[in-house]
Amino acid sequence: MSNSPKITPKNKAFDHTKYRPFEFAPKLENRTWCDKVIDKAPIWASVDLRDGNQALIDPMTIEQKLKFFKLLVAVGFKEIEIGFPSAAQVEFDFTRLLIEGGHVPDDVTLQVLVQAREHLIDRTFEALAGAKKAIVHVYNSTSKVQRDKVYQMSKDEIKAIAVAGAAMLKEKAKQYPDTAWTFEYSPESFSQTETDFAIEVCDAVCEVWQPQNGQGVILNLPATVEASTPNLYADQVEYFCRHLKHRKDVIISLHTHNDRGCAIAAAELGLMAGADRIEGTLLGNGERTGNMDIVTMAMNMYTQGIDPELDLSQISEIAQVVTECTNLPIHPRHAYVGELVFTAFSGSHQDAIKKSLDYNDKHKDTDDHWEVAYLPIDPVHIGRSYQDVVRINSQSGKGGTAYILQRHYGFNLPRWTQIDFAKVVQKQAETLARELKTDELLQIFTDAYLNQETFKLNDYSINNRGGTVTFQGQVATNEQSFEVMGEGNGALSAFVDGLIKATGRQIHITNYAEHAVDKVLQADGETDQTHNAAVAYIQLSIDGVIYSGIGTCSSTVSAMLKGVLSALAQAW
């Protein structure tokens, strides 16, 4: 009986002819943004407490908003949009709490949003009374669809709303001379507005505010609904910057949404196209598919050697506060922040990571730049650890298991032991049909190599006479014990010679490696600290079949002898 999912016939409502290509891109000759590179951080403005908050099923309480505000300050934001104080009493009260409670550092500017309506503007300035400096962000929609279908107004009527709102801000600010005011205007849905008309409206607003005479002005260009590929948005931004009359006197800000999944790319290309400032939210919370994710964009700059001017060094703590305040989960693959973004399950990926890290360790004195296969940044730099970089399941290979044993327990397995142990691990993972935890991997390792109870080496002596080493001792099994007497050019070869004589097996040493460790792993999985510990890796050919063994002890000689018995036990 087939387990294939049942596929129903295509829904007739799924009709692509109801849509048409993006129509608002300007004709841009000799565009320059595509030859630019981002070489410095923009002015960052968080809109988590307004745009992000209004997108939540359960908006934040005042206590949650205060906690989030303090996080934004700690991260390093200097401009924070805290709400829409004319829209609800809780928004008004939160604004007063920040100002009257002394929660706003001198270098942080509060930003609030308001529609271009007189009674809302009055209420907004009332909420901001006593602020040292503030940005009042006024907006009205300019897009064709809003003009034609929502407001049913002409272009001139839409422009008049913007001009009237600008004039009201200018007059109202005169009543609060102790506050340093910056005015911000957004032609809402800029991305779906004819760019020439957006310029016309913004020029008219600037004629009211007179930025050339010293008034701080921000012109914000929102992709309120992302409706095109990021390159077309960049064309809109560059065209706007080229043709705006007061370009040199204003700050150009971008506010992108993620309807097409390209908000970060659009913001990056828009920055290359001439913008100065970026609005967004931590981790991209926002209406519909979300706002531009400032953490990801800032970390993208960080990976290119650019100081993002935000402190993201404890990214897990940031994520924890965001989830506590928004009650939104974080996808395990969310860029830079997700639980699994630094985790490799693939065997080839794990092997490449291990080899890259080993290479870096050996060359750290001559090359300190981060370059590791499959890891765009060092997890340590943002407060993560190497613990979850490699995790083991049935897809994993020798490199992954070796990485964990090396990083967590100090075992630097030679390649031939890696191959042998990987087979053991894969079989166990397939049997359990799930990921293996680190302590489970250690248990498999000890069971395979260190927990052998077939042989026990009793008292022995090793003597060197004229370059010939002799071994004499006793090996016990559960049923019997036998004398081992052999000679060779070293303790290892003498011991193997004695085992050949005692067992009648054909035994040959095919590989051997050893190294010092800080602790000795015992058969029960416990460790003993020591400054003279050793681990020995032995590969033997026993009657033509290859076996690997491992021994640990405070004595190098005892470790190698245990390693031989570990391999012999598998063949016995």
N, C-alpha and C positions, 0 to 999 in steps of 0.2 A: 504494500500500500504506500503510495507516494506521500511524502511529507512536504511537498512543494507548496508554497503559499498560493492561495487562490487569487488570481489577478482578474479584477472585473474590467469590462470594456471601458474605454476612455470616456470620461465625463464630457458630454457635448458642450458643457459650459466652459471647458478648458479651451478657449478660442483665442489664439494669439493675434488674430486680425482686429481685435478690439483695442490694440495698442499701436502706437506709432513711435518712430525713433525720436530721440531727444531733439528739441527744436530751438533751444534757447542759447546754444553756443554762438558766441560772436565770431565774426570773420577776423581772425588774428593773423596778420602778416608778420613774418620773421619773429616768431615767438622765441623767447630767450630762456624760459624757465627750465626747458629740458636740458640745457647745458649747465645749469647751476647745481651746486651741491650744498647741503645743509652743513654749516660749519660752526654754528653757535645755537644755543637754546633760545627759543622765543620767549616773550612774556607769557607766562602761564596764568590762566584764570580758571579756577575750579567753579563749576556750576552744580556740584553734587547736591548742595542744600536747597537749590531751587529746581532746576531742570531735572536732576536726578530724583529729588524728593517727590515731585509731582507725578513721577512715573511709577511710584510704588503702590502696591495694593493697599498697604497700611502705611500712610505717611509717617515719618519720624516724629517722635515726641520731642518736646523742647529739650529734655535730658539727652536724648539721642543726638539731636542736632548740635548741642553744645559739645558732646564728646567727639562728634565728627569734625566740628570746627577746630577743636584743639588738635586733632590729628592733622588737618590740613596746614595749620600753622607750624606744627612740628616738622612736617615734610618740607616746608619751605615756600608755600604759596604766599605771594604778596598781594594778590587780588582774588577775593573770594566772594562769589555771588551767594548771598545768604538767604534770599527768598523773594517773595512777592508781597511785601508788607501791607499793601492796600487790598489784598485779595482775601485775607482771613485774619482773625484776631490772633491766632497762634503765631502767624508769621510776624505780625506787628509786635507781639510780646517778645518774641525771640530777638528781634532787632533791638528792642529796648534793653533786654537782658545783657546782650553783648556790650552795648555802649555804657549803660549804667553800672554794670558789674565789672568793668575794667578788663574785659577779656580780649580786647583788641590791641595787639602790640602797635607801637608807633609806626613801624614800617609796613603794616598791613592795611590795605584799603578795602573797606566794605563795598560791595556792589549789590544793588537791588534792581529788580525789573518792574516796569510799569507800562501800561498801555497809554497811548497818547490821548488821555481823557482827563479833564481838569480836576474833578473831585478825587480821582485816583492819584493824581500827581500831588495834590495837597496832602493827602493822607501819607504818601510816601515820604515827603519832606518832614512831616511831623514825626514819623518813625525814626528818621535819621538825625533828629535834633541832638546836638552835642557831639556828633562824630567829628574826629579831627580831620578826616578826609574820606570822601565817598565818591563812588561812581553811580550815577543814576542812569539806568539803561532803559530808554524808551523805544518803542517799536510800533510799527503797523505793517500789515501785510501788503505787499506790492505785486504779488504774482498774478499772472493772467487769469488763472483759474479762480483765485480769490476775488479779483476785481469783477470778473464776469458772472460768477455763479454764487458767491457768498455775499459780497457787498453790493453787486450790481452798480458799480461806480466807474466813472471814467478815470483816465490817468490823471487828469488835472485835479479831480476830487480826491484821489488817493494822495497825491503830492500835497494837497492843502492840509490833509490830516497830519502829515509828517511835519510840515512847517509850523502848524499851530502847536503841536506837541513840543517842538523845539523851543518855540517862543515861551510857552508856559514854564518849561524848565528854567530858562534863562531868567525870567522874572521872579520865579519862586525862590531861586537860589539867592537872590539879593536879600531875602528876608533872613538868611542864615549866614552872615558874613564870616563867622568864626570857623566855618568848615571849608576846607579846600575841595572844591567841586570839580569833578570830571564828568563830562556828558558823553553818553554812548548812544548811538542810534543804529538800529537794525532794520534794513528793508527785509522784513520777514519773508521767508521763502525766496531769498535772493537767487538760489540756484534755478528756480522756475520763473524768474523774472527776466524780461528782455534786458540785457546788460546795459544798453544805452539808457533805458528808463531808470534803472537802479542808480546809475551815475547822475542822472538829472535830479532825482529825488535827493540824493546825498549832497549834491552841490547846493541845492536849495536849503537844506538843513544847515550846511556850513555857512551859508550867507547870514543865517540868523545867529549862529554861535560865534562866528568870527575867530576861528582857531589861529589865524595869522596874527592876531593881536594878543595871543597868550592864553586863551581859554583851552584847557585840555579837552580834546575831542577824540573819541574812538568811533570808528565806523566798522561795524560788525557785519560780516557777509555770511549769513547762515545758509547751509545746505539743510534747511529745515526738513525737507524730504530729499533724500539722496536719489537723484533721478538720472544720473549719467555716469559714464566712466570717469575716473579721477582726472584724466588728462583734459577732459572738457571743462571740468570745474577749474582746473589750473588756468586754462585759457580765459575763462570768465574773470578770474582774479587778476591775471596780468593785464587784460584789456581794461578792467576797472581802474587799476593803478596807473596805467598809461594816460587815461583820459580824465581822471578826476582833477578838477581845477585846483583843489587845495591839498594835493597828495603829500607834499613835503611838510605840511603843518599838522597832519593827523596821524593817528595810529590805525593801521588796518588790521582787523581782527577776523578770525575765522571760527565758525561754529558748525562743525559737520556732524551729520547723523549717519546711521549705519544701515539704512534700508537695503542697500545693495551689498553690504558687507565690506565696504571700502572706505569707511570713515577715516581710518588712520592714513591710508594711502592718499586720500583726497587732501587731508590736512598737510601731509608732508609735501605733496606737489604744490599745494597752495602757498606754503611757506617759501618754496623755491620760486614761486611766481611773484613774490614781493610782499607777502604779509609779514606783520611784525609780532602778532599775538595769536594765541590759541586758547579757545575755550573748550572745555571737555570735563569729563568726570573720571574719578578713579575706577578703573576696571570696566568702564564703558556703560554703566547703568544709565538708562534714559528711555524715553518713550519709544514704543514699537521695538525695533531691534537694537536701540540704544544710541548713546552719544559716543563721541570720539573718546577712546580709552587713553587718557594721559599717561598712565603708567607704561603702557606698551610703547607709545610714541617716544616717551622720555628714555626708556630703556633701549629702543632702537638707536637713538643718538649715542647712548652710552657705549653700545657695542662698536661704534665707529670712532671711539676715542674722543667724543665730545662730552663736556661736562653738562649734564642736563639741568643743573642748578636746582635740582630737587633731591632730597635725601631719601633714596629708596633702598638704603643698605639693610633695612630690616623688613623686607617685603612681606614676609609671612605675618608679622605683627600688623602691618597696614591692612592686609587682606582680612585678618581676623576682626579688626574694628569695623571695616566696611560691611562684612557679613552680619555682624552683631547689630549694626544700626539699620541696615536695609532689609534684613531677613531674606536675602537672596543668596543662593548657593553659587559657588565658583566651579566652573567646569574643570575637571582634572587636567584638561589639555589647554587651559587658558594660558596665553603667552606669558612667560616669565613667572607667573604666579601659581599656576595649577600644580596639583600634587604630583603629576606624572611628567611635567615638561622637561625634567632633567633625567628621566628614567629611560633606560634602554633594555628591552627584552630580547631583541634580535642578537643572535650570536655574533654575526659579523660586525654589528655596531659595537657590541661590548668589547670585542677584541681590539677594534680600532681605538676605542676610548682608552683601554688599558695601555696599549702601546704608546699612545700620545702622551698620557700622563707619566709613564715611565721615562719617556724621552725628555719630557720637561724637567723631571726630577734630576736627571743626569746633567742637563745643560742649563740649570737655573742660574748659574753664575755668569753665563754669556748671553742668554736670551730670556728676558723676563716678560715678553709679550705673550698674551694668552692666545694659543692656537691649538685647539684640541678637536679632533674629529667628532662631529655630531653634537658638540656642546658649544653654542655660540658665545656663552659667557661662563666664567667660573662661578658656580653656585655659591661659593663662600662669599663672594663679593656682595651678595644681596641677602646674607644671613641664612642661606640654606647650607646643607652639609652634603658630603659625598655619599652619605648613607644610602640614599635612594637613587643614586645615579645608575646603578646596575641592579636589576632585580631578575630573579631566575624563574623561568617556566620552561615548558617543553621546547620553546623556540630558541632557548639560550644555547650558547656554545662554550668552548673551552675558555675563551677570553673573559666571559662574564663570571664564571665560577672562580677563576684564578684571581680576578680583580677583587672579589669580595673576601676571599681568603687572605689576600695580601693586605688590603686596606684595613680590614677589621681584626685580623688575627696574626698578621706578620708572616704568613707562609708565602714565600715567593716560588711558586711551583714552576719547575722547568717545563718546557713545552711538551715533552713526552709524558710527563705526569698529568699535565693539563688535559691532554687527549684522553688518557685513561680515565681520569676522574669525570670528565664531561659525559662519558658514556654512562657512568653510574648515576649521575645526577639526572640526565635526560630520562633514563628508565624510571626513576622514582617520580619525576614530574609527570610523566605520561600515566603512570599508575594512579597518582592522586588527581590528575586532570585539573591542576590548579597551580598557582604561583607557590614557590617555596620561599619561606621566610629565612632570614639570615641565620637564625639559631638552628633551623632545621637543616640548612646546608652544612653547618658545622657538625651536626650530629651525623649526617650521612658521611662526612669526611672521616670523623673519628671511627665510625663503625667499619668503614671500608679499609682503613689503614692502621689505625692506632689501637683499636679494640680487639685485635686478634688475640685469642686465648689458646691457640693451638700449641704454640711453643713458648717456653720460658727459659731464658738464659740464666743459668746458675753461676756459681763462682767460676772465674776464668783468669788466665794469666797470659800475657803477651811478652815475648822476649825478642830482642834483636841481637843476633850474633853474627858479626861480620857481614852485615847487609841482608842477611836472611832472617825474616821475621817468623817466629813460630807462635802458634795459637794452641792453647790447651784449656778445655773447659767442658762443661756439661750442659746439654740441652734436654729439657724435660717436656714430655707431652702428657696428656691426660692418662695414657695407658702405660707409658714407660719413660725411661730416660736413657740417653746414650752419650758416650764420650765423643767429643769433637777434637781431633788433633790434626793440624795441618800446618803448612808453611807456604810462604810467598814473599813478595817484595814489600808487603805492607800488611797491616792488621786486617784489612778487608779481604785481600786476596788469600791470606792465610786462613781466615775463618771460612771462606767459601771452599777452599781446598779441603778443609776438615769436614765440611758438610757433604761434599761429594763422596768422600771416603765412607762417611757414616751412613749415608742414605742410599748410595748407589745411583743417585740421580745425576743427569748431565746438567751441570749448572755453570752458566757463563755470565759474567758481569757485562751488560751492554751499555749502561749509562749510570753515571753517578754525579750527584751535585749536593752541595751542603751550603748552609749559611747560618750566621748567628741570629738569634732571636732574643727579644727582651723578656720573654716568658716561655715556659714550657707547658704545652698542652698535655694534660694527662688523659688516660684512657676514659675517665669518667666525665671528660669535658671541662674539668676545672683547670685553672692555670696556677702555676707557681712562679713568682717573680724571681729572676736571677740575672746576674750580669754576665754569666758564662754559659748561657743556653745555646744549644745547637739543634738544627733539624737536618736530617740526611735523607736524600731521595735516592732510591736504588731501583734500577731496572735490571731484571735478571731474565735470561733465557733458560727455562727449566724444561728439559726434554723437548726443546724446540719451540716451546710456547713462551710468549713474552708476558711477564708479570711485573707490576710496579709495587713498591713498598716504601713506607715512610717511617722514620723513627725519630723521636725527640728525647733529649736528655740533657742534663747539665754538662755531660761529657761528650765531646765530639765522637770519640771512639765508640762509646756505648750507643750513641744515636745511630751510627752507621750499622752496628751489629743488629740493633732492633729493626732497622729498615730492611736488612736481609731477611730476617725472620718474618717480617710483615709480608714480603713478597712470597716467601716460601710457604707461608700459611695458606695463601690463595691457591697455590698449586697442589697442596697436600690432599 
